[in-house]
Amino acid sequence: MNYQSTRSKITTSPLKAVLEGIAPDGGLYIMPDMASLSFDWESCLENTSFGMAEQILSALLPDCAGMGELVKKAYSGKFETDDLTPLVRVGDDFVLELFRGPTSAFKDVALSMLPQLITAGRSQLDIKDETVILTATSGDTGKAALEGFHDVEGTRIIVFYPDGGVSPVQRAQMVTQSGKNVKVCAVKGNFDDCQRGVKETFAAINASGILEGSGLKLSSANSINIGRLAPQVVYYFIAYSELIKRGEIKKGEKVDYVVPTGNFGDILAGYFAKLLGLPVGRLVCASNSNNVLTDFLNTGVYDRRREFFRTTSPSMDILVSSNLERLLYLAAKGDTEKVAGYMRELSSNGIYKIDDDMLAFIQKDFAAYCADETATAETINKVWNEKHYLADPHTAVALYACEKYKAEYSEGRMTVVLSTASPYKFPAAVLSAIGGDCSGDEFAQMERLSAISGTPVPKGLSGLKEREVLHSDVIEQNGVLEYVKAQLGLED
Ligand SMILES: *Cc1c(COP(=O)(O)O)cnc(C)c1O
């Protein structure tokens, strides 16, 4: 089955969709009728985590051969446990810990797999050009992408981060990255400047035709790429299967999932799991003070014309949630003109309103709540004191949404809260919320958090301070294009 753009009739094969990243019309690639795959979800649940990944990714990317091997290469020995994403009981609910990968970010789950898919795609489609991954990051994606792509044959990766705009731990993670095909560069500006720089570089390089004959091709590692979304479907199955194994549910019983949301990739993967047959009840979208999605899912009006807040859950500080476009496509029953229209309204007016049928379609499966900074901190405190579980601010937003959701719906269903970051990645916010001492740098704070919680600092984070700095490039706000050209040896 081919993938199809959300904005026009353009289609492409699954592997090509992964290699291209985004459709030429600016739309996102999606499988138009996933429910018709007749996926054997029941047998999938009997598998190991690796087996589930193989079965699900083979269904979503059917033209990619050798999936079992790719899964093994992506995950073997890289995560703290073989089940990849452990399920932990916290009070009456369960927390699915997605941050047990090499960089302590939930993005590791997908960014460990994406390089394997790109490598397989290059080889199976006989592509000789080197794939150059350009990535703008507000912190977590950069390191997870570097970890995934370093020393991967046939690829190069260049990461741009805002100078002074990421946490000291996130910066240390990136600038100490080894690998012969990696570059990390600070941009004198904020994340939006990095993102714009990268987008403009894509456009300028592709329009100028200077890559022709250079043996290079550009691609993307963020969640607009279906190759980053597909691996995230797997842990919804892992959690469900674990609940059956522990006797918490019977097969077929519905389970609700609460998801800390930014770009809508993670939660959309849950919807894909449902389309594959997994008995997913409701998907609860949890937002911080940047609550554009809460309003949208409750009213059908997407309005980005609002104040932008910097919060303690920075990976969710986002006002334009790109993957929502894929849900719109499904809610509009594949009417690409309608979706393209909404996207045009968003870019020219900053607002659109979906029709009642689409809203009803979406509200059948989605609910939405938000937590402001006070609620987030109070939740970290309460969950620590009452349940002895240390949640990072992103997870706390979801735990708060979970409580609100259950108070409103109380259908008595089992609930899984997705946890997207290690508390050690945000030590100041967590210490402050539980009334701990926040003095010193982030490394000192991590140690203090470890002493309080009695759990060790994750391997990838401890010892970072001593690691050699390998990347010290800093460029001006408008220097991304020049930098990329220089790195790739391109002349006008
Ligand atoms: C990226 C990220 C999110 C948001 O995930 P989306 O797929 O963009 O919705 C939430 N929490 C953390 C810690 C993240 O890094």
The ligand as an SDF file (V2000), in Angstrom:
LIG
                    3D

 15 15  0  0  0  0  0  0  0  0999 V2000
    9.2870   15.5330   22.0550 C   0  0  0  0  0  0  0  0  0  0  0  0
    8.8080   15.4310   23.4430 C   0  0  0  0  0  0  0  0  0  0  0  0
    7.4350   15.4800   23.7620 C   0  0  0  0  0  0  0  0  0  0  0  0
    6.3610   15.7220   22.7240 C   0  0  0  0  0  0  0  0  0  0  0  0
    6.1720   14.6540   21.8480 O   0  0  0  0  0  0  0  0  0  0  0  0
    5.3700   14.8810   20.4870 P   0  0  0  0  0  0  0  0  0  0  0  0
    5.4950   13.6200   19.7530 O   0  0  0  0  0  0  0  0  0  0  0  0
    6.0870   16.0150   19.7930 O   0  0  0  0  0  0  0  0  0  0  0  0
    3.9820   15.2490   20.8440 O   0  0  0  0  0  0  0  0  0  0  0  0
    7.0560   15.3410   25.0930 C   0  0  0  0  0  0  0  0  0  0  0  0
    7.9800   15.1790   26.0570 N   0  0  0  0  0  0  0  0  0  0  0  0
    9.3050   15.1430   25.7900 C   0  0  0  0  0  0  0  0  0  0  0  0
   10.2610   15.0030   26.9100 C   0  0  0  0  0  0  0  0  0  0  0  0
    9.7590   15.2520   24.4850 C   0  0  0  0  0  0  0  0  0  0  0  0
   11.0730   15.2170   24.2370 O   0  0  0  0  0  0  0  0  0  0  0  0
  1  2  1  0
  2  3  1  0
  2 14  2  0
  3  4  1  0
  3 10  2  0
  4  5  1  0
  5  6  1  0
  6  7  2  0
  6  8  1  0
  6  9  1  0
 10 11  1  0
 11 12  2  0
 12 13  1  0
 12 14  1  0
 14 15  1  0
M  END
$$$$
